[in-house]
Structure formats: structure tokens, C-alpha cells
Amino acid sequence: MFRLVYTILFALCMPFVYLKLLWRGYRAPEYRSRKRERLGLFKAPSLRKSIWIHAVSVGEVLAAEPIVREIKKRYPERDIVLTSMTPTSSEQIKKRFGSEVFHVYAPYDLPFMVRSFLKRVKPEFLIIMETELWPNMIHQVSKNNCPVVIANARLSERSAKGYRRLKPAVGWMLNELSLVLCQNRNDALRFDSLGISEEKIHVTGSVKFDMDIDESNLELGRVLRKDLLPDQLVWIAASTHEGEDELVLQVHKKLRATYPSAVLILVPRHPERFETAYNQSVQAGFRVYRRTQEKRIPTDAEVFVGDVMGELLALYGASNVAFLGGSLVEVGGHNPIEPGALGLPVIAGPHIFNFEAICQQLVETGGMEVVDDEYGLLEVLNFLFSNRLEAQSRGQKMQKEIEQSKGAVNRVVEHLAPLLEEN
């Protein structure tokens, strides 16, 4: 009954979903193309025993990459279908995999659209990255006797409360899952509280710790700051959201009162906000440059807007301190592992529920600090800028903890192996 009601409501909302897609296409042209794929309409190649991996956006694509590599190494006779939902994630898939995987957008979660997708790719296995639970997707795949696995699974307490309230209605969906491979024990306990069979739930760690830093990112980071003075301090506000840029710019203005040569690299999360972030920086009175117009950070830059996709690691590499966007506003924060793996001390605001356990782990090492608001952000930046050895020490602690936390990919694939060999 729940799935029927859900489907009817989703169908009624489809005109608005499509209008939103058109609106986003107006602001970001990439959304205008390939709309048919979202309806499950596309031409697929002949696929061999295909494994469908669904990664919603860039973060999930990055988490999926080492799993894809390991599966392809162990099961070269099988093809990978890698789906996502956003143009930026699609671009990352093309950049990282090329023709190694078959990539399309995932269909909207209506039965006939999902069936159309399944008819074309005929998956024998579905891996959903993190926690993207779509009732019709899971039901239609399970109906075809296809195992459904949640890999690198995470579940905040906020989301768990929502699922618990709906438990009588969504219990069937949760029990159609074959495995739930969790990032940590707290995630496992939350999934267990939803009534999923205990034997299906395992703690494998976060695969995001297994990321490898490409030397080209480090080199580009060095190039970006090549024209700056060796001791000039740069901090990055990475993956910021609406309402956050203004706070970050206010902090930067006050920071420059003490450190007049300090540079802020401002990187909005979504490309449709690049222009807004640039205009806000200009209106705040800064000398602003854009990555799309500059090969290097100019010597007189006060704010440098990272208005390109796929270069966040390089922009981290050009920085001395990292602030995680989405944490001063109630978005839930973003991945602290990427800047930490590059040896940066990391600061986040209070809203870190998307990466709660990882952040807690890194805070306990002394490499990351969580602040209450923009005033706390300014205080920590001032401290790190005036104590460079402490900043370096924090960055080293981040690197060490991240290195010691690797190994989740092998644990994930070991749990997948029995099911993959059966199907």
C-alpha cells in the first residue's frame, strides 16, 4: 500500500520535478541535455552479467571509484553500469572511467521508468552507494531476483528517526536489501533499529579513507599558488552553500585585518552558484579573480573563486587551511577526508551530520576542529595563521589517521563476493 501511495504522489509531483529540471537547466545548461535518460529511455550496449552501481552525486562517485576498480580487477568478465543524478557527477564518471563503465543517469523512481531502465541494462546485481533508498528501484530490482546491497552505508540519527516513524510502511523495502555494509558501528546500530535482519548488517569502514591522491592534483595545486609569496597564507572554503558564502566573506574581511595578504579560495558546491559567489565577493569589496580566467592565483588576489568542476583536490593543494562548506548552514557538511589526506588542518561548522562519525574520529586525533558559528571559524583561523607549526602538526595528524583507516574497499568486496559468485 505504501509503495502505491508513494508512486501516485511521485507521479503527481512529476510535472514539478520536470519544471525544476528545466529551471536548473536555465541556470546550469548541463541539466538540459540527456533528459530522456532520466525517464529510462536510452540506447545501451550489449552488457555481460552487468553490475549496476548507483552513485547519486560527486561524493558517492568518488566513494564508488575504488569499489568499481576492485570489482573490475576481480571480475573482469562482468560489465559495470554506473548511474548518477547530476551533471557534475556525470562529468566525474566520464573523467575517471571513460569507456571502462557504461554510464547513464538513473531513472526517476516510477515503476515504468525503472522497468524501462532494467530492460535495457538487465542488471544481475545492484550496489547503492551510501543511503539512496528508492522504493520502486529496490522493489523492481528485487522482483528480478537481483541482490540489492547498500555499500559504504551511512545513516544519520535524523534520517533514522524518519525511517523509524515510517517503519510499518517501509519495512518491506528494508528487508528486500541483501546486505548493508556500514561505515561504522553507529550506522550499523541505526540500520538495526529499522528492523533489518542482523545478519545482513556489517561494519566495513568508510571506503572514502581508501582514496588515492593523484600526483597531478598536487602538481596543479603547486602551480596555482606559484606566483604567491612562499609564506603567504591561503585558506579554502570548499563546497559552500547558499547563505554560507556571505558568512565566509565576512570572516575573510576580519581575518585580513590581521593578515592583509591572506587569500580566500571560495568554491561553491553547485556550478549554478559560481556567478553568485563571484558577485557577492565583488560586492563585499574584495579584489576577486576566477579560476576560469586565471591559470594561477594572482599576486594581488584577495578572493579566488574556484568556478570549475573537478579541481577541488588541486584547490585544496593550493591551500594552507580548509573549511568544509555545508556546515555553517544545515546541509550536513562535506567530506573531511580529502583535505585531510593532503595534510591540511580542517575546520567545520556545527552541522556535520552527513559525516558525523568520520568528523568525530578526526576531531579526536587533534587534526580537525568543529566550531559553533562564523565567530568560532574566525577564531580558529586566527589561531592557525599565527601558529603555523600547530597548523602543520594538525595536518600531519589528519594524514596519519586517514592512512591508518584504509582497507574498507577490500572488506566491502569480500562481503560482496559470495553474492557476486552466485549471480
Secondary structure, 3 states (H helix, E strand, C coil): CHHHHHHHHHHHHHHHHHHHHHHHHHHCHHHHCCHHHHHCCCCCCCCCCCEEEECCCHHHHHHHHHHHHHHHHHCCCCCEEEEECCHHHHHHHHHHHHHHCEEEECCCCCHHHHHHHHHHHCCCEEEEECCCCCHHHHHHHHHCCCCEEEEEECCCHHHHHHHHHCHHHHHHHHHCCCEEEECCHHHHHHHHCCCCCHHHEEECCCHHHHCCCCHHHHHHHHHHCCCCCCCCCEEEEEEECCCCHHHHHHHHHHHHHHCCCCEEEEEECCHHHHHHHHHHHHHCCCCEEEHHHCCCCCCCCCEEECCCCCCHHHHHHCCCEEEECCCCCCCCCCCCHHHHHCCCCEEECCCCHHHHHHHHHHHHHCCEEECCCHHHHHHHHHHHHHCHHHHHHHHHHHHHHHHHCCCHHHHHHHHHHHHHHHC
